[in-house]
């Protein structure tokens, strides 16, 4: 059997990092970890091939080669997913679809032969057996959330690592919190499950054996969701990093209560964690309570951010406007909070009601749902009737985005972020000298010569040299990301402006 695994294309959003990746000479941020894991679950005798449309085109020859096509997608990839399914079906191929999109959008399933709802560790073996017997069903839905102890090491042989900016692994699934707008807890549950320490070390060995050095994204939606297991894992991760001369800089996602755990923060620093994404959402307590995000109301958010930054860990954060309890001055308050936080990568989006979430069900009951979300919360669309006038909401959102990604505001936050790092932290190995030089030349040419904001860039450049020599490379990476954000802002919201 010949299996073609296909990962649909992401649109151009803040999350794609497309414009920054081009400066780095990369095609996509991360490889499709889900499909790489599925590949390891297929029968040993099967031939397999992966096409990630974000880094290469899907050709008719690829499809003709295959006996079966397996596709995984998120909501934001829906349009590309539907195109791939239609093309493969038109060529007479058996099509199997799974992933987060179909797991929460059962009313709008793609026209595939077989659909997997939920996690595949238990249902994929059942499907493979049914397929061999000729009795495979249309729908396979996981009856329970499986233990991750049966999840295999991802099949890294299928990808060209040089096309990606970072590699990725998964430690846990699920989150203990109950945020109303979140679809993660609907898919993976509120009881976080983790892999064993031995599994994680084996996966780290596998990535290292490929020759990869640099960024490694632990893709958990809340890395510290199961704190008991994380505390048991960190000493082994620290020892592994030391014994292997710190080959990776880790990035992950976590809840804000990370800032309260000094021991865990120090362990993450010692292991080589260099960036963490936090769901801040809003500085307005009433809106946090509305979203059932009580964990953010029990602490000073700015102080929590500074605490994490003081461990040499850059904070990246998500922010949302459009809550029912947002006051009229929410846009000014978001801009002020982001400025004071020293968070360069502040991802602000309009509230979206994702399928099967608590927010979706509430708005449906209230008669306020309009359409299925595009999954892109930066495209200035709203799929429900907000309390605030919708035109005011969208224009206020554009105002926030144009401000925070204006060169003056962005570079100020980047320098503020770098100033909060202590000077004696361990700096794990990164890309090769050749890759660094190529990226540096691209950044200088694009931001320092071609870009309309080159004056602000050179001011930032000299401040990096004078005050942040140790973090100069990181500062240049932040500059490239700022360029990406400005390009996407121009596309959706108009030119970035300073306050």
N, C-alpha and C positions, 0 to 999 in steps of 0.2 A: 504494500500500500504506500502511495506517495501522498504525503500531507503537506499542503501549503498553508503556512500561518501568515495572516495578513493583519497589519495594524493600520487603521484608517488615519487620514490626515487631520491634524489640528488646524483650526483657522488661526489667523494672525491676531493674537491677544497678548495681554501683558504677561500671561503665563507661558507663552511659547518661547520667549526670549530670542526670537528669530533674528532680529537685527543685531543683537549683541553676539550671537553665535557666529554670524557671518564674519565679524571682526576677528573672532577666535579661530576661524577656519573650520568650524563644526557645522553639522547639518541639523542636529536636534539635541535637546538637553539630556534626555535619558533614553535608554532602550526600553522596549515593551516587556517589562518584567513578568507580567501575567502570562504572556504567550511563551516566554522562555521557560517558565515553570511548567506550563501545559506540555511543551515539547518533551520535557523530562518524564512526563507521565504516560507518553505514548509507548506502544509496544516497541521493544528493542529492534525488531526486524523492519520497522517502517523507515522509509526514507523521509526526510523532512527538509523543508526550505522555508526561510522567513523573508517576507518583504515588508519593511516598515516604510510606508508611503511618505513619511516625514523626511526620509533620507534618500529614497530612490523611487523610481516609477514602478508601478505594477504593470507588467507587460502581458500581452496575450499568451506569449510563450510560457510565462510562469504558470498561468492558469491552465493551459493545455497540458502542461507537465503533470499536473496534480490529479489525483483520484478524489481527494476530499480537501475542502478549504475550511480552515478554522479561523474565525475572526473574533477579536475582543475590542470593545470600545466603551468610552465614556459618553455622557450626554452631549458634550460639546463636539464630539466626532460624529454625531448622528448623520449629517448630510453625506459625509464621505463614506460612512458605513453603508448607507442605503445604496449608494452608487456602486460600491464593491459587490454587495450582495446581488444587485440586479445584473451586473456584468457577468459574474461567475455563474449565476443561474441561467443566463442567456446562452452560455457556452456549455450547458449541460452538466455542470459540476454539482456535486453534493456539498451543501453549505451548512456549516455549524457556527452559531453565534452565541457568545457569552459575554460576561463582563458587567461592569456597574450599570451601563445604560439599560440593558434588557432586564437586569435584576430589579429595577425600580420602575420600569415603564411597560408593564405587562399589557396595557391597553393599546400600545403602539409598537408591537413587536415587528421586526423586519421580516420580510418574506423569505425566511430561511427554512431549510429542511428540518433542522434540529436547533432548539433553543435551550440554553442552560441558564436557569435562574438560581442565583446564589453561588456559593463556593463549590468548586468542581472536584475537590479531593475525594468525595464519596460518589458523586454522580458520573464522573468521567469513566471510571472503571466499569460501572454498570452499563454505560452507553457502548463502550468498546466491546463488551461481551454481547450485548444485544445486536450490535452491528455485525459481528461475526456470525450470529445466528439468523440474521435477516429480519429481526423483529424490532429494530430501533424505533423509538417513539418520537413524536414531534417535540414534546416538552419534557425536560428533565429538571426537576426542582429539588434542591437539597432539603431533606426533611429536618436536618439539624445542622448546627454550625460545627464543622469538624475540628478535631485537634490538629494543630499545626505540626505535630510530631511526625505526621506521615507525609509532609510536604517535602518534595525532593529538592536537591540543589538545582538552580536554574541552568538551562542548557546554553552556556555562553558561547558555544562553538558556532552558533547561528548568526552572530552579528560581527560587523566590522567595527571594532571599538574606536577606531580613529575618527569615525563620523559623529561621535557623541562627546558631550562636554563632561559627563559624569556617568559612573556606573551606579547601579542601585540594587539593594537587597531589602528584604522585609523581615522584621523581627516579630511583630505582633499585628493582630487585627482586633478592632473593636475599641470602644472608648467608654469609660464609666459615666460620663456626663450626659446631659439630656437636652442639648440645645435644640430649640424648636425647628430651626431651619435646616438642620443637619441630616443628610441622607446616609452618612457613614454608619450611624447607630442602627438605621433600618436594615442595612445590608449585612453588617458584621456584628451587631449586637452591642450591649453595654457591659458585657463581661469579657475584658480583654484576654485573648489567648496568645501565648508566645511560643516560639520555637525553643528548643533546649539550647544550652550553652554550646554543646558539642556540635549541633547543627549549624549554629551561627559561625563558629570557628572554622568548620568545614567549608562554608560558603565564602568566608573571607580568604581562606587558603586558595579556593578555586579562582577567585577574582585576581588575587596576587599572582597566581601561576600563569595567568594570561599575559603578564607583563604590565598590567594597568597600574598606574600611579596617579594620585591626585584625588579628585572629589569622589566621594562615595555617599550616595543618598540612601539613608535608611528610611524607607517610604511610609512608615507607620503614620497613621493619622494622629496618633498620640503616643509617642515613644514611651512616655512615663505612665501610660494608662494603668499598667500593672506594675506598680512601684516595687512590690515585693520581689517579683522576678527580675526586674531591671537591676535592683540593688545586688542581686546574686550574680547577674551577668557582667556588670561593669568591671569587677576585679579581673576577670578572665580577659575581657576586651583590652584593658590597660596592659596586662602582661603580654598579650598577643602583639599589640602595637609596639611595645618596647622591644620585644624580641625580633620583630621584623623591621626595625628602624623607621617606624611611623610612615608606612607607605601611603596612607590615606588621610585626607581631611574629611571628617564626617559632617554631614548636614542631616537634619531631621525636622520633625514637627512635634510640638508638645503643648501642653496646657500651661497657663500662666503660673500655676502653683509650683512649677519647677523652681521659681525664684526663692521659695521658702525652704528648699532642701539644700543647704550649704554642702553637705557631704556629697550628694548626687551631682551637684553642679561642679564640684572640684573633680569628681571622678570623670565627668564628661570632658572637662578641660584636659585632664591627664591622658585620656584616651585619644584625644585629637579632634574633638567636636569643634567646629568653627562657625557653624551657622545653625540657628533654630528658627522655625516658623511658628509664630504664636497667633492664635485667634483672639485679637484684642476686640474687634468689632466696633466699639463705640465708647467714648468717655461718658455717655449719658446713662446714669444708673437705672432710670426708669425703662430705657430701651433694653438694657441688659436683663432686667427682671422679666420684661415681656418675652424676650428670647429664651428664657429659662437658663440663662448663662450666669447663674448665681456664683460660680467659682470666680468670676471676674469682679464681683461686687465686694468681695471680702478682703480686698488688698488694694494698696496704692499702685495703680497700674504703671505709672511713670517710674516709681521707685523699683518695682519688680523688673522693669526693662533694664534699668541702670545696673541692677544687681547681676543680671545675666551677662550684660556687656562687660562688666568688670572682670569676668572670667575669660576674656578674650573670645567670647562667642558673639558673633554678630546676630542681632535680632532682625528678622524679617517678619512682617505681620500683615494680617488681613483686617480690613475695616469695611463696615457696611453702613450705607444710608438708605432710608426708606422704611424704618420701623414705624409702627403706629404711634409710638410715644416720642418720636423725634421732635424736638422743639424747632421753631422757625430759624433759630441761629445754629442749627446742627452743623451746617457747612463751615461756618467760621470756627466752631469748636473742634471739628475734626482737623482742620488745617492747623490750628494752634497746637493741638495735642501731638500731631505728627511732627511738627517743627520741634517741639520740646523733647520728643522721644529720641531724637537722633537715629531714626530708622530710615535709611535710604530707600530700601525696598518695601515701601508701604503700598500694599495692594488694596485699593479702595474699589468697592463694587456696589452696584445697586442690589438691594435685597431681591432674591429670586425664590419663588416657591417651587422647590424641586419635587418631582413625583413621589408620592407615598410618604412624605415627611409629615411631621405633626403640623407644620405650617400649612402645607398643602391641604390637609384634612380640615383644618380650622377655616381657612379661606374658602374652601369649597362649601362648607356648612354655612358660611356667612354670605355666600353668593358673590364672592369677590374674585374668583379665579377667571382669567381671561383666556389663557393658552398655556401650552407646555413651554417650559423655559428652554431657551436656546443652550443653556449651560455656560454661556459666555456672559458673565455679570459685568462686563465692561463695554458692551455694545450699545448702551443707552436705551435698552428696551426693558419694559416692565411687564410681567405676565400676570399681574393682579391689579385690583383697584386700590391704590394707596390712600391713607388718610389725608396726607398732604396733596395739594393740587399736583397732578402728574407732571404738568409742564414746569412748575416750580421745582419739583423734585429732580427732574432730569437736568434742568439748567443749573441747579445748585450742585449737582453731582459733577457736571462738566467744569464748573468753577473750581471745585476741589482738585480735580485731576489736572487741570491746566496750571493750577498754582503749585501743587506739590512736585510736579515734574518739570517745572520751569528750571532753567539752568541755575539761577541764583539760589533757589530754595533747595534744589536737589544736592548741589555741591556743598552747600552749607551743612546739610544733614550728614553727608558722607564724611566730611571732615570732623564733625562732632562725634560721629560713630567711632572713627579711628582714634580720636583723642581719649575715648573711654577704655580702650584696651590697655592692659598692663604690659610692660616691656620685656618680661622674661618668660613669656609663654612659649611652649613648644610649637614649632611651625612644621607640620608634616610636609613630606615631599610633594611636589606638584608636577607640572608638565615638563617636557624636555626643553633644553635651551633653545633648540631650533623652533619649537612651537611658541615659546615665550617671545622670541625675537619677531617672528611673523605676526603674532597678535599685537605686539607693541607698535610695529610699523603701521599696521592697519588702523589702530586706534589713533595714532598721531596724524596719519593722513586724513582719516575720516572726520575726527573731532577737532583736530588742530588746524586743518587747512580747508577742508570742504564745507564743514558745518557752519551754519549761520551763527552759532553760539560759540565760535572758536575763541573769542575774547575771554568769556567766562571759563572756558576749558583751560586756557593757558594760566589764568590766575589760580585756578584749582591745582594745576600741574606744579607750579612753583611752590605752592603751599605744601604739597605732598613732599617735594624734595627737601624743603626746609624743616618741616616739623614731623614728618611721618616716613622717614627713609626706610625703616624696617618694614613698614606696611605699604611700600610704594606699589608693589605688584597688585596687592589687594585693592588699593585705591584706584588703579587703572582698570581693574575689573569692574569696580563700581561705576566708573565713568562710562564704560561700554554699556552697562546695563541701563544707566540713565539715558543714553542715546536711544536704546531700544524703547524705553518708556515714552520718550518724546515722539518717536515715530508713530507708535500706536495711538498716543494721545491726539496727534495731528489728524489721524485717520478717523477717529470716532468723535472727538470733542473740539477740534480746532486747535490752533497754535497755543503752546504752553506760554503762560504769562506769569510774571511776578506780582505779588500782592502790592 
